[in-house]
Amino acid sequence: MNSKFSKTGLPENILKGYLHLLDKFNQGPSKIKDWNSIQNPDPKNLVDHESLEDLPESALQGALGKLVVGKLNGGLGTSMGCSGPKSLIEVKEGKSFLGLILEQLESFQKHYGVSVPLLLMNSFYTQEETQQALGQLSGNLQVHSFQQNKYPRIEEDSLDPLEESKFGREAWYPPGHGDFYRCFYDQGLLDDLLAQGKEILFMSNADNLGATLDERILHYMLDQDVPFLMEMTAKTLADVKGGTLYDRDGRLRLLEVAQVPEEHLDEFCSLDRFKTFNTNNIWIHLKHLKKRLQDGPLDLELIVNRKNVQGTKVIQFETAIGSALDHFQGAKGLMVGRERFRPVKKTSDLFLIQSNLFTLDRGTLMRNPDRTRSELPVVTFDKPFTDIEEYETRIPAIPNLLELESLDLRGNVTIEPDVVLKGKVAIASNDKPFNISKGTVLENHSHKG
C-alpha cells in the first residue's frame, strides 16, 4: 500500500501524516462507545463572554503586543460559482474579505501604536493569488503567509491515488484546516512568533465577518493562562450538524456528528440536549501549543469527505482545527453572541451583508440601528442567483431591506436600483423575464410566472 503512495512524490514526513489518516480510515469510523458517559459541559469549562472582565486601558497595549490574528484562507468560492480565492470576493464598499481583515488590523495598529501581525494559511489553490493581492493591500502590516500541505485524492473503489497526468491539479486537495498545526510547527512559524514575544493566536475562517479581534477574550487567555479556547454560540435549526462541546472524565471535548452513533443522531441534531455549536473561532496559547507539539503531532479526529472528480468517485481525508481542543487539559469553551458568527457561504449571505442592514466601521461589520427587528431576514436564493456572476448582473444595486422579513428569489428575475422590499416577498419567474423596475416598493408581495 505504501509503495503506491510513495510514488506521489510527497516528502517523507508529509507522507507519514497522510498514511496515518489512511490507517484510521481503514480501521473504520470512530464512534462514541459509551453515549451515557457524555455530560453537559461544566460551567467552569463553558464560560459566558458577558462574564469576562475588560482589559485595563493601561494593559491594553502590552496585551495587544502579544497577539497574532490568523485566518484560514484555503477555500475557493465554489459555493458561489467562483473559481478563485474566496477571500478576494468583493464583500462591501468595494472591499474583499481580505481587504476588511487588513483594514481592521491597520486600525488597531494606528490607534494603539502596536503591531498585530496577520497569519494566513493558504492552500495550493489560493497561495499565488493571495500573495499577489497582499502586495497591493498589506501596507505596513506584518503578514506571515504560508501554504498548507496537499494530499492525494484516492479512488473510492480501489483506494489508489489519482494520477496527476490524468486529473491535473484535481488529483490533489488541501487536507482541511486541522493541517494548520503540522504546517505551523514544521515550517518554523511557531518558533518565529514566540521569538517575537507573541503568545496568543486568534484563528478563524477568512469568510467569517463576525470574527473580529476581542480585547476581553485576549485578556482572559493571558490572565487565566488558558491553553485553548473555542468560541461557541447558541445552536439554531440551521446549525444542527455543527460540532458541540461535552464533558467526559472531567475534561472538555468536542463532539462532531461523525462521532455520533446512528441511533443517537436525532438527539445530537435536536436543540434540546446540545444547545451550542462551534463557530470555528479558536484562541490558542502559543507556549502551550509548542510544549504539546514537542511531544509529537496531534492525532486529530478523521473527517472522510467523498466527492466526484471528473466523473470519478473519490475520497479525501481531512481534519479540523477545532478538534485539537481534546488535546489540551484546561481547554475552555466561550459562549458568544451570534454577531461573532457571520459567515458568508452563499450569495444569499452576501446579499444581506452588502445591504443597508450592515455598515462598516474601520473594516468591522456593524448592524444598522435603523433596523427595528433584532433578527435578520430569511433569504433563500435558487438558480440563477446562486452563481455570483448572475447575482451581480441581476442585482446591480442591493434593495433597501430594513423592513424585510423574508425573501425567496428564483428564476429569470432582475432587480433595478432603488428598490425597497418589505415584509414577506417571494418572486419566481421560470418562463418569461420578470423585471422589478427602479424605485419599486414591494411589500408582502408574491409573484410566480
C-alpha positions as CSV (number, residue, x, y, z in Angstrom):
1,M,0.0,0.0,0.0
2,N,2.7,2.5,1.0
3,S,4.7,2.0,-2.2
4,K,1.9,3.3,-4.4
5,F,1.7,6.5,-2.3
6,S,5.4,7.0,-2.2
7,K,5.2,7.4,-6.0
8,T,3.1,10.6,-5.4
9,G,6.4,12.4,-4.5
10,L,5.2,13.6,-1.1
11,P,8.1,14.3,1.3
12,E,8.5,11.6,3.9
13,N,7.2,13.5,6.9
14,I,4.1,14.6,4.9
15,L,3.5,11.1,3.6
16,K,3.7,9.8,7.1
17,G,0.9,12.1,8.2
18,Y,-1.2,11.1,5.2
19,L,-0.7,7.4,5.8
20,H,-1.7,7.8,9.4
21,L,-5.1,9.2,8.2
22,L,-5.4,6.3,5.7
23,D,-4.8,3.8,8.6
24,K,-7.5,5.5,10.6
25,F,-9.9,5.2,7.7
26,N,-9.2,1.5,7.3
27,Q,-10.0,1.0,11.0
28,G,-13.5,2.3,10.4
29,P,-15.4,5.2,11.9
30,S,-14.6,6.3,15.4
31,K,-17.9,6.5,17.3
32,I,-18.6,7.3,20.9
33,K,-18.8,3.9,22.6
34,D,-20.5,4.9,25.8
35,W,-23.1,7.5,25.0
36,N,-24.2,7.8,28.6
37,S,-20.7,8.9,29.6
38,I,-21.3,12.2,27.8
39,Q,-22.1,15.1,30.1
40,N,-23.1,18.7,29.5
41,P,-20.1,21.0,29.9
42,D,-19.3,22.0,33.4
43,P,-20.0,25.8,33.8
44,K,-16.4,26.4,34.7
45,N,-15.4,25.0,31.3
46,L,-18.1,26.8,29.3
47,V,-17.7,30.5,30.2
48,D,-20.1,33.3,29.2
49,H,-18.5,36.1,27.3
50,E,-20.5,38.6,29.4
51,S,-18.6,37.4,32.5
52,L,-15.2,38.3,31.1
53,E,-13.5,41.4,32.5
54,D,-12.5,44.3,30.4
55,L,-8.8,44.7,29.7
56,P,-7.5,47.7,31.7
57,E,-6.6,50.5,29.4
58,S,-3.1,50.7,30.9
59,A,-2.5,47.0,30.0
60,L,-4.1,47.1,26.5
61,Q,-1.0,48.0,24.5
62,G,1.1,45.3,26.2
63,A,-1.6,42.6,25.7
64,L,-2.0,43.5,22.0
65,G,1.7,43.2,21.6
66,K,1.4,39.5,22.4
67,L,-1.4,38.8,19.9
68,V,-1.4,37.3,16.4
69,V,-4.5,37.2,14.3
70,G,-4.8,34.2,11.9
71,K,-7.1,33.4,9.1
72,L,-7.9,30.1,7.4
73,N,-7.6,31.1,3.8
74,G,-7.5,27.9,1.8
75,G,-11.0,27.9,0.3
76,L,-12.3,28.8,-3.1
77,G,-15.7,30.5,-3.7
78,T,-17.1,27.4,-5.3
79,S,-20.4,27.6,-3.4
80,M,-21.0,30.9,-5.2
81,G,-19.7,29.7,-8.6
82,C,-16.4,31.5,-8.1
83,S,-13.1,29.7,-9.1
84,G,-10.7,32.0,-7.3
85,P,-9.8,32.5,-3.6
86,K,-13.0,33.2,-1.6
87,S,-11.2,35.9,0.5
88,L,-10.8,38.0,-2.6
89,I,-14.5,38.2,-3.4
90,E,-15.8,41.8,-3.1
91,V,-17.9,42.0,0.0
92,K,-18.8,45.6,0.8
93,E,-17.9,49.1,-0.3
94,G,-15.5,47.7,-2.9
95,K,-13.5,45.7,-0.3
96,S,-12.9,42.0,-0.2
97,F,-12.8,39.7,2.9
98,L,-9.0,40.1,2.9
99,G,-9.3,43.8,2.5
100,L,-11.6,44.1,5.5
101,I,-9.3,41.9,7.6
102,L,-6.3,44.1,6.8
103,E,-8.3,47.3,7.5
104,Q,-9.3,46.0,10.9
105,L,-5.7,45.3,11.9
106,E,-4.5,48.6,10.4
107,S,-6.9,50.5,12.6
108,F,-5.6,48.7,15.8
109,Q,-2.1,49.4,14.7
110,K,-2.8,53.1,14.2
111,H,-4.9,53.6,17.3
112,Y,-2.7,51.7,19.8
113,G,0.7,52.0,18.2
114,V,1.3,48.3,18.3
115,S,1.8,45.7,15.6
116,V,-0.7,42.9,15.5
117,P,0.6,40.5,12.7
118,L,-1.7,38.6,10.4
119,L,-1.1,34.9,9.8
120,L,-2.7,33.4,6.7
121,M,-2.8,29.7,6.0
122,N,-3.4,29.3,2.2
123,S,-3.9,26.2,0.1
124,F,-2.2,25.5,-3.2
125,Y,-5.5,26.8,-4.7
126,T,-5.2,30.2,-3.0
127,Q,-1.5,30.8,-2.4
128,E,-0.5,32.6,-5.6
129,E,-3.5,34.9,-6.0
130,T,-3.4,35.8,-2.3
131,Q,0.2,36.7,-2.4
132,Q,-0.5,39.0,-5.4
133,A,-3.3,40.7,-3.6
134,L,-1.2,41.2,-0.4
135,G,1.3,43.1,-2.5
136,Q,-1.4,45.7,-3.2
137,L,-3.2,45.6,0.1
138,S,-1.0,44.8,3.1
139,G,0.6,48.3,3.5
140,N,2.7,48.5,6.7
141,L,1.2,45.4,8.3
142,Q,3.3,42.4,9.2
143,V,1.9,39.4,7.3
144,H,3.0,35.8,7.6
145,S,1.5,33.9,4.7
146,F,2.2,30.2,4.3
147,Q,0.9,27.2,2.3
148,Q,-0.6,24.1,3.9
149,N,0.1,20.6,2.7
150,K,-1.5,18.9,-0.3
151,Y,-2.6,15.3,-0.2
152,P,-3.6,12.9,-3.0
153,R,-7.2,12.1,-3.6
154,I,-7.9,8.4,-3.9
155,E,-10.4,6.4,-5.9
156,E,-13.3,5.2,-3.7
157,D,-13.3,1.6,-5.0
158,S,-9.6,0.9,-5.5
159,L,-8.1,3.3,-2.9
160,D,-5.5,4.1,-5.4
161,P,-4.2,7.7,-5.7
162,L,-5.5,9.7,-8.6
163,E,-2.9,10.2,-11.4
164,E,-1.9,13.8,-11.9
165,S,-1.3,13.1,-15.6
166,K,-5.0,12.4,-15.9
167,F,-6.7,14.6,-13.4
168,G,-4.2,17.5,-13.2
169,R,-4.5,19.7,-10.1
170,E,-7.7,17.9,-9.1
171,A,-5.6,14.9,-8.2
172,W,-4.7,16.8,-5.0
173,Y,-6.6,18.5,-2.3
174,P,-5.8,20.6,0.9
175,P,-6.5,18.3,3.9
176,G,-8.7,20.6,6.0
177,H,-7.7,23.3,8.5
178,G,-6.6,20.7,11.1
179,D,-3.4,20.6,8.9
180,F,-2.6,24.0,10.4
181,Y,-0.8,22.6,13.4
182,R,1.7,20.5,11.5
183,C,2.4,23.2,8.9
184,F,2.7,26.0,11.6
185,Y,5.2,23.9,13.5
186,D,7.2,22.3,10.7
187,Q,7.6,25.5,8.7
188,G,9.1,27.3,11.8
189,L,6.3,29.9,12.1
190,L,5.5,28.9,15.7
191,D,9.1,29.4,16.8
192,D,9.4,32.7,14.9
193,L,6.3,34.2,16.5
194,L,7.4,33.1,20.0
195,A,10.8,34.7,19.4
196,Q,8.9,37.9,18.7
197,G,7.2,37.8,22.1
198,K,3.8,36.6,20.7
199,E,1.8,34.4,23.0
200,I,-1.9,34.3,21.8
201,L,-3.1,33.3,18.3
202,F,-6.7,34.0,17.3
203,M,-7.7,31.9,14.4
204,S,-10.9,32.0,12.4
205,N,-12.3,31.4,8.9
206,A,-11.5,34.2,6.4
207,D,-15.2,34.3,5.4
208,N,-16.5,34.9,9.0
209,L,-17.0,38.6,9.1
210,G,-18.0,38.4,12.8
211,A,-14.6,37.1,13.9
212,T,-13.0,40.3,14.9
213,L,-10.3,41.0,17.5
214,D,-11.8,41.0,21.0
215,E,-9.7,42.5,23.8
216,R,-11.7,40.8,26.6
217,I,-11.0,37.3,25.2
218,L,-7.4,38.2,24.8
219,H,-7.2,39.4,28.4
220,Y,-8.9,36.2,29.6
221,M,-6.5,34.0,27.7
222,L,-3.5,35.8,29.2
223,D,-4.8,36.3,32.7
224,Q,-6.1,32.7,33.2
225,D,-3.3,31.1,31.1
226,V,-5.9,29.3,29.0
227,P,-4.1,26.8,26.6
228,F,-7.0,26.6,24.1
229,L,-10.4,28.3,23.7
230,M,-13.2,27.7,21.3
231,E,-16.0,30.2,20.8
232,M,-19.4,28.7,20.9
233,T,-22.8,30.2,20.1
234,A,-26.4,29.1,20.6
235,K,-27.5,26.4,18.2
236,T,-30.3,27.1,15.8
237,L,-32.1,24.7,13.3
238,A,-29.6,25.9,10.7
239,D,-26.7,24.6,12.8
240,V,-27.9,21.2,13.9
241,K,-24.9,19.3,12.5
242,G,-22.3,21.6,13.8
243,G,-19.8,20.4,16.4
244,T,-20.7,20.9,20.1
245,L,-19.0,20.5,23.4
246,Y,-19.3,17.9,26.2
247,D,-17.5,16.9,29.4
248,R,-16.1,13.4,29.9
249,D,-13.7,12.3,32.7
250,G,-13.5,15.9,33.9
251,R,-12.3,17.3,30.6
252,L,-13.9,19.4,27.9
253,R,-14.2,17.7,24.5
254,L,-15.5,18.4,21.0
255,L,-18.3,16.2,19.6
256,E,-18.7,16.1,15.8
257,V,-21.6,14.5,14.0
258,A,-19.3,11.8,12.5
259,Q,-18.6,10.5,16.1
260,V,-22.3,10.1,17.0
261,P,-23.8,6.6,16.9
262,E,-26.6,6.4,14.3
263,E,-29.2,5.7,16.9
264,H,-28.4,9.0,18.7
265,L,-28.2,11.3,15.6
266,D,-31.7,12.7,16.3
267,E,-30.7,13.6,19.8
268,F,-27.5,15.2,18.6
269,C,-29.2,17.3,16.0
270,S,-32.1,18.5,18.2
271,L,-31.9,21.7,20.2
272,D,-32.9,20.0,23.4
273,R,-29.7,18.4,24.8
274,F,-26.9,20.1,22.8
275,K,-27.6,23.8,22.7
276,T,-24.3,25.2,21.4
277,F,-22.1,24.8,18.3
278,N,-18.6,25.6,17.2
279,T,-18.1,28.9,15.4
280,N,-14.5,27.9,14.5
281,N,-13.2,31.0,16.2
282,I,-10.2,29.5,18.0
283,W,-7.8,31.0,20.5
284,I,-4.5,29.2,21.1
285,H,-1.8,29.9,23.7
286,L,1.4,29.5,21.7
287,K,3.6,28.5,24.6
288,H,1.2,25.6,25.5
289,L,1.0,24.7,21.8
290,K,4.8,24.5,21.5
291,K,5.0,22.3,24.6
292,R,2.3,20.0,23.3
293,L,3.8,19.7,19.7
294,Q,7.2,18.9,21.1
295,D,5.6,15.6,22.3
296,G,4.6,14.8,18.7
297,P,1.9,15.7,16.2
298,L,-1.7,16.0,17.3
299,D,-3.8,12.9,16.5
300,L,-6.9,14.7,15.3
301,E,-10.3,13.2,14.5
302,L,-10.6,12.0,10.9
303,I,-13.1,13.5,8.5
304,V,-13.9,11.4,5.5
305,N,-15.0,13.6,2.6
306,R,-16.5,11.9,-0.5
307,K,-16.5,13.8,-3.8
308,N,-16.9,13.3,-7.5
309,V,-14.0,14.5,-9.6
310,Q,-14.3,14.4,-13.4
311,G,-16.8,11.5,-13.1
312,T,-14.7,9.5,-10.6
313,K,-15.9,8.9,-7.1
314,V,-13.0,9.9,-4.7
315,I,-12.2,10.1,-1.0
316,Q,-10.2,12.7,0.7
317,F,-9.1,12.6,4.4
318,E,-9.3,15.8,6.4
319,T,-9.1,17.1,9.9
320,A,-10.5,20.2,11.6
321,I,-8.6,22.8,13.7
322,G,-11.1,22.7,16.5
323,S,-10.6,19.0,17.2
324,A,-7.3,19.9,18.9
325,L,-9.4,21.0,21.9
326,D,-9.3,17.4,23.1
327,H,-5.5,17.5,23.5
328,F,-5.3,20.4,25.9
329,Q,-6.0,20.0,29.7
330,G,-7.7,23.1,30.8
331,A,-9.3,24.0,27.4
332,K,-12.3,26.2,27.6
333,G,-15.5,26.9,25.6
334,L,-16.7,30.5,25.5
335,M,-20.4,31.4,24.8
336,V,-20.5,34.4,22.5
337,G,-23.3,36.2,20.7
338,R,-24.4,35.4,17.2
339,E,-22.7,38.6,16.0
340,R,-19.3,36.8,16.2
341,F,-20.5,34.2,13.8
342,R,-21.3,35.9,10.4
343,P,-20.0,33.5,7.7
344,V,-20.6,34.2,4.1
345,K,-21.1,30.8,2.4
346,K,-23.7,31.7,-0.3
347,T,-24.8,34.6,-2.4
348,S,-27.8,34.9,-0.2
349,D,-25.4,35.6,2.7
350,L,-23.6,38.1,0.6
351,F,-26.8,39.8,-0.3
352,L,-27.6,40.5,3.4
353,I,-24.0,41.8,4.1
354,Q,-24.0,44.1,1.1
355,S,-27.4,45.6,2.0
356,N,-28.2,48.5,4.3
357,L,-28.7,46.1,7.2
358,F,-25.0,46.5,7.8
359,T,-22.5,49.3,7.8
360,L,-18.7,49.3,8.1
361,D,-16.6,50.9,10.8
362,R,-12.8,50.6,10.2
363,G,-13.2,47.3,8.5
364,T,-15.6,45.9,11.1
365,L,-19.2,44.9,10.1
366,M,-21.8,46.7,12.2
367,R,-25.6,46.2,12.4
368,N,-27.6,49.2,11.2
369,P,-29.5,50.5,14.2
370,D,-32.3,51.7,11.9
371,R,-33.4,48.0,11.6
372,T,-36.0,47.7,14.3
373,R,-36.2,43.9,14.2
374,S,-33.5,42.1,16.0
375,E,-33.4,39.1,13.7
376,L,-32.1,39.3,10.1
377,P,-34.4,38.5,7.1
378,V,-34.5,34.9,6.0
379,V,-33.2,34.9,2.4
380,T,-33.5,32.0,0.0
381,F,-31.9,32.1,-3.5
382,D,-32.3,29.5,-6.2
383,K,-30.8,29.4,-9.6
384,P,-29.5,31.6,-11.3
385,F,-28.9,33.8,-8.2
386,T,-26.7,31.1,-6.5
387,D,-24.0,32.0,-9.1
388,I,-22.1,35.2,-8.2
389,E,-21.8,36.5,-11.7
390,E,-25.5,36.1,-12.3
391,Y,-26.2,37.5,-8.9
392,E,-24.2,40.7,-9.6
393,T,-25.7,41.1,-13.1
394,R,-29.3,40.6,-12.0
395,I,-29.0,42.7,-8.8
396,P,-26.6,45.6,-9.7
397,A,-27.7,47.5,-6.5
398,I,-28.9,45.9,-3.3
399,P,-32.5,46.9,-2.4
400,N,-33.5,48.5,0.9
401,L,-34.0,45.6,3.3
402,L,-34.6,47.4,6.6
403,E,-38.2,46.2,6.8
404,L,-37.8,42.9,5.1
405,E,-38.9,39.7,6.9
406,S,-38.1,37.1,4.2
407,L,-37.2,36.9,0.5
408,D,-37.5,33.9,-1.8
409,L,-35.9,34.7,-5.2
410,R,-35.5,32.4,-8.2
411,G,-35.7,32.2,-12.0
412,N,-35.4,34.8,-14.7
413,V,-35.7,37.9,-12.5
414,T,-33.8,41.2,-12.4
415,I,-33.9,44.0,-9.8
416,E,-33.1,47.6,-10.7
417,P,-31.6,50.1,-8.3
418,D,-33.5,52.0,-5.6
419,V,-36.0,49.1,-4.9
420,V,-37.5,48.6,-1.4
421,L,-38.5,45.2,-0.1
422,K,-40.8,44.9,2.9
423,G,-42.4,42.1,4.8
424,K,-42.5,38.7,3.1
425,V,-41.5,38.8,-0.6
426,A,-41.4,35.8,-3.0
427,I,-40.6,36.1,-6.6
428,A,-40.2,33.3,-9.1
429,S,-40.2,33.5,-12.9
430,N,-39.4,30.4,-14.8
431,D,-40.9,31.4,-18.1
432,K,-40.8,35.0,-19.3
433,P,-38.4,37.5,-17.8
434,F,-39.6,39.5,-14.8
435,N,-38.1,42.9,-14.0
436,I,-38.5,44.9,-10.8
437,S,-38.1,48.4,-12.0
438,K,-36.2,51.3,-10.4
439,G,-37.9,52.8,-7.4
440,T,-40.4,50.0,-6.9
441,V,-41.7,49.2,-3.3
442,L,-42.7,45.6,-2.8
443,E,-44.5,44.7,0.5
444,N,-45.8,41.2,1.2
445,H,-45.6,40.6,-2.5
446,S,-45.7,37.2,-4.2
447,H,-45.2,36.6,-8.0
448,K,-44.9,33.3,-9.8
449,G,-44.7,33.1,-13.5
